[in-house]
Amino acid sequence: MGGQAIGAKSDIQEGPSFCCNVFKSFHTTLQAFCTSADDVEAALRGGKVASLIGVESGHAINSNLAVLRSLYAQGARYMTLTHKCNTPW
C-alpha cells in the first residue's frame, strides 16, 4: 500500500499542470480558469463557465503539506477530505 500512496502522490502533483493545459486548449469565450471567488464571479458575470482545479480526497496528499502547497501553487483551490479512503488526520 505504501507504494500506491507514493505513486498517487506523484500522479496528483501532475494533475493541475495537465488541467491547466486542457483549459488553455478550450475556447476561452466559453470557460474561465478560476483561482478565487472574484474570478468565479467575474466568469459568471461574463457568461462563462467557471473552471476550478480541486483534489478528490485528502489521502491523495499522503499527509504531506508540501504536496498540498505544491498543488495550490499549480492552481488547485479545494480538496475534499475523503472519498473512498480514510485520512489519518
C-alpha positions as MATLAB code, in Angstrom:
seq = 'MGGQAIGAKSDIQEGPSFCCNVFKSFHTTLQAFCTSADDVEAALRGGKVASLIGVESGHAINSNLAVLRSLYAQGARYMTLTHKCNTPW';
ca = [
       0.000    0.000    0.000;
       2.886    2.389    0.690;
       3.956    2.170   -2.940;
       0.467    3.076   -4.059;
       0.444    6.154   -1.849;
       3.798    7.302   -3.209;
       2.628    6.721   -6.784;
      -0.607    8.555   -6.090;
       1.340   11.476   -4.690;
       3.378   11.760   -7.888;
       0.298   11.451  -10.074;
      -1.656   14.009   -8.083;
       1.125   16.569   -8.397;
       0.970   16.320  -12.185;
      -2.797   16.796  -12.328;
      -3.021   20.597  -12.065;
      -0.491   21.111  -14.877;
      -2.496   18.759  -17.058;
      -5.721   20.598  -16.200;
      -4.193   23.988  -17.000;
      -3.119   22.706  -20.411;
      -6.616   21.378  -21.058;
      -8.168   24.706  -20.008;
      -5.834   26.564  -22.389;
      -6.896   24.333  -25.278;
     -10.600   25.170  -24.823;
     -12.129   28.207  -26.405;
     -11.743   30.963  -23.788;
     -15.043   32.592  -24.715;
     -16.841   29.619  -23.133;
     -14.914   28.974  -19.941;
     -12.598   30.702  -17.499;
      -9.921   29.107  -15.305;
     -10.542   30.494  -11.822;
      -8.404   30.566   -8.701;
     -10.520   32.841   -6.491;
     -14.108   33.708   -5.641;
     -13.652   37.004   -7.507;
     -12.581   35.043  -10.614;
     -15.707   32.873  -10.356;
     -17.975   35.907  -10.015;
     -16.290   37.622  -12.984;
     -16.686   34.482  -15.108;
     -20.374   34.258  -14.268;
     -20.908   37.957  -15.000;
     -19.200   37.393  -18.350;
     -21.450   34.449  -19.178;
     -18.616   31.927  -18.908;
     -18.341   28.596  -17.147;
     -16.081   28.935  -14.114;
     -13.497   26.126  -14.020;
     -11.569   25.300  -10.860;
      -8.986   22.652  -10.041;
      -9.650   20.509   -6.991;
      -8.268   17.375   -5.373;
     -10.634   14.484   -4.720;
      -9.838   13.012   -1.309;
      -7.310   14.187    1.225;
      -5.475   10.859    1.228;
      -4.058   11.871   -2.162;
      -1.515   14.162   -0.499;
      -0.236   11.298    1.690;
      -0.384   13.533    4.822;
       2.276   15.783    3.281;
       1.535   19.505    3.472;
       4.347   20.220    0.989;
       2.288   18.361   -1.621;
      -0.738   20.489   -0.725;
       1.334   23.681   -1.088;
       2.608   22.453   -4.450;
      -0.932   21.751   -5.648;
      -2.014   25.226   -4.545;
       0.921   26.801   -6.404;
      -0.252   24.940   -9.525;
      -3.795   26.295   -9.224;
      -5.717   23.795   -7.080;
      -8.079   25.621   -4.762;
     -10.055   22.951   -2.946;
      -9.643   19.434   -1.620;
     -12.334   17.097   -0.358;
     -11.406   15.488    2.941;
     -12.292   11.937    1.988;
     -13.807    9.912   -0.821;
     -13.382    6.166   -0.504;
     -10.285    6.085    1.719;
      -9.844    7.373    5.243;
      -7.270   10.004    6.084;
      -5.138    9.657    9.221;
      -5.918   13.241   10.178;
];
